[in-house]
Amino acid sequence: MNEAARFAPSAEATADIGGEIHALVSRLFPICRSITGEGVRRTLAILSEHVDVAVREVPSGTRVFDWTVPQEWNVRAASIRDASGKAVVDIADSNLHLVGYSEPVARRMPLSELRPHIHTLPDQPEVIPYRTSYYSRDWGFCMAHREYLALEDGDYDVVIDTTFSDGSLTYGEVFLPGETDGEVLLSAHICHPSLANDNCSGLAVLAFLARALTGRRRRFGYRFLFAPGTIGALCWLAANEERLSRIDLGLVVSCIGDGGGPVYKRSRRGDAMIDRVMEVIRCDGRKIAMIDFSPFGYDERQFCSPGFDLPVGLLQRSAFGTFPEYHTSADDLDFVRPEHLASSFRMIMDIIEVIETDRIPLNLSPKGEPQLGKRGLYATTGGHKTTPDVTMAYLWVLNLADGRHSLLDIACRSGLPFSAIAAAATRLEACGLVGDAQA
């Protein structure tokens, strides 16, 4: 049985999935999310329409390593109105207008007092920035700098109708068991409001990946985590500390819906299986840019903290902070495209193919190079200046199939795509030249 065919959908097979994923991104985009609150629960409810999500609640005040789960925060309304009653800022127009975790305010104040509570981007005057104040009580608004400059002196009515309560932090997970105890962790943060690429795209792509793997035979178990950034990942780590040794590799997925990159940040270990897998993956024919680990970014920081040191990397299209739309209102539904979501979906399915189908081949004719031509595997005329990749794949497999090198090892050593090495091994096996070292 060719196991690779189970996991590697072609572009034709996934032609419509980009539109489906984008439709899910569009449903998630308007929801006002934060690290706690009803927005997270609404988001998980929508994801549950696609795959069975187990919802976990962690009570406010729970100690999680060096952190404490904060009070639950919810929003009813927030606006700034001028003396005539006209709204100059209203969260009803964009969730980004309100600084996340703003405390309640209901009073009139002069512009001079209001200005320090307004955040803008002078070098991007048309967009609204995204700002939060999770762990320090404060309040504020965000607006386009062009509109900020148009504010006239006078009094303004400021209303922030938010609540803090002893509720809980909410996260969701999906676990698909495999034939072995080994697990693959796939994580996306769920706390950002109305940012399409960061990270409605990651949530939607992982939901469709979980759906695609449901009901399939799996060598590994797959654990999908939808959790608020930092504190949510820490809550999950604390609840699963005794079973973390089962995680063989993992990916944090974010900013996966635009046309840049892709970019992969290695795990803290630097040479984990996931780091080597990413070296042999292609996205629409392009190699993935590899960057070294740093302790700044998304939840790979928590998974790769020295007390856990899990083999988890970060996968993105455009890297966070490098594109002008990042953490602004320009990260909207037009910025993420169905075709990019589809290719990201295929890319991660290709990663899963490598994880599921990697094996150790054994050369059954190891003394000298076997005659490939008589088996239809080699050109009948020689002397060419270059050797086709398909031929090089045969030669690399035969040379390194000594019972000590896996297909992934051979792909990394040769610089050829894993799919080419796997196909060559399958063809050589059909010709009786290669067997399975673990048989």
Stockholm file with secondary structure:
# STOCKHOLM 1.0

chainA/1-439         MNEAARFAPSAEATADIGGEIHALVSRLFPICRSITGEGVRRTLAILSEHVDVAVREVPSGTRVFDWTVPQEWNVRAASIRDASGKAVVDIADSNLHLVGYSEPVARRMPLSELRPHIHTLPDQPEVIPYRTSYYSRDWGFCMAHREYLALEDGDYDVVIDTTFSDGSLTYGEVFLPGETDGEVLLSAHICHPSLANDNCSGLAVLAFLARALTGRRRRFGYRFLFAPGTIGALCWLAANEERLSRIDLGLVVSCIGDGGGPVYKRSRRGDAMIDRVMEVIRCDGRKIAMIDFSPFGYDERQFCSPGFDLPVGLLQRSAFGTFPEYHTSADDLDFVRPEHLASSFRMIMDIIEVIETDRIPLNLSPKGEPQLGKRGLYATTGGHKTTPDVTMAYLWVLNLADGRHSLLDIACRSGLPFSAIAAAATRLEACGLVGDAQA
#=GR chainA/1-439 SS CCTHHHHCCCTTTTTTHHHHHHHHHHHHTTSCCCSSSHHHHHHHHHHTTTSCCEEEEEETTCEETTEECCCEEEEEEEEEECTTSCEEEETTTCGGGBCBTBCCEEEEEEHHHHGGGEECCTTSTTSCBCCBCSSSCBCCEECCHHHHHTCCSSEEEEEEEEEEESCEEEEEEEEECCSSSCEEEEEEECCCSSCIIIIIHHHHHHHHHHHHHTTSCCSSEEEEEEECTTHHHHHHHHHTGGGGGGEEEEEEECSCSSSSCCEEECCSSSSSHHHHHHHTCEETTEECEEECCCSCSSTHHHHTSTTTCCSEEEEESSCTTSSTTTTBTTSSTTTSCHHHHHHHHHHHHHHHHHHHHCCCEEESSCSSCCCCGGGTCSCSSCCCSSCCHHHHHHHHHHHHTBTTCCHHHHHHHHTCCHHHHHHHHHHHHHTTSEEETTC
#=GC SS_cons         CCTHHHHCCCTTTTTTHHHHHHHHHHHHTTSCCCSSSHHHHHHHHHHTTTSCCEEEEEETTCEETTEECCCEEEEEEEEEECTTSCEEEETTTCGGGBCBTBCCEEEEEEHHHHGGGEECCTTSTTSCBCCBCSSSCBCCEECCHHHHHTCCSSEEEEEEEEEEESCEEEEEEEEECCSSSCEEEEEEECCCSSCIIIIIHHHHHHHHHHHHHTTSCCSSEEEEEEECTTHHHHHHHHHTGGGGGGEEEEEEECSCSSSSCCEEECCSSSSSHHHHHHHTCEETTEECEEECCCSCSSTHHHHTSTTTCCSEEEEESSCTTSSTTTTBTTSSTTTSCHHHHHHHHHHHHHHHHHHHHCCCEEESSCSSCCCCGGGTCSCSSCCCSSCCHHHHHHHHHHHHTBTTCCHHHHHHHHTCCHHHHHHHHHHHHHTTSEEETTC
//
